[in-house]
Amino acid sequence: MSQHASLSPERWSSFSLDQQILMIANEMNRAGKLPDPRDRTLFRASYERVLNLADLTIRVQPRPAFRREMLRRRDLAAELYVAESPDPSAHAAALRLLLRFTPEASRQLAFLA
């Protein structure tokens, strides 16, 4: 069962957009720091959490333009999820793109390796 399976849209909407983006990015960061990046099972579990949180964010955000852009970022995560094997460079690019979504999240780019 997913770690965030019981997280309701009401609870998720109580977080600011910056917090929502940063929590999704945190899950992506965890996926990128797995001890064995070839471990598809752990990588996919991390990306399931990323997709669940992205879905919640899309669901609770009222602005259509935002939802459209977030759906694009979710599509990138979904491509990584279904890939035959984890691609560290594609993962890093998707994480950077997500962090550029808000000014607050963008500040975290300096901390990525």
Secondary structure, 3 states (H helix, E strand, C coil): CCCCCCCCHHHHHCCCHHHHHHHHHHHHHHHHCCCCCCCHHHHHHHHHHHHHHHHHHHHHCCCHHHHHHHHHHHHHHHHHHHCCCCCHHHHHHHHHHHHCCCHHHHHHHHHCC
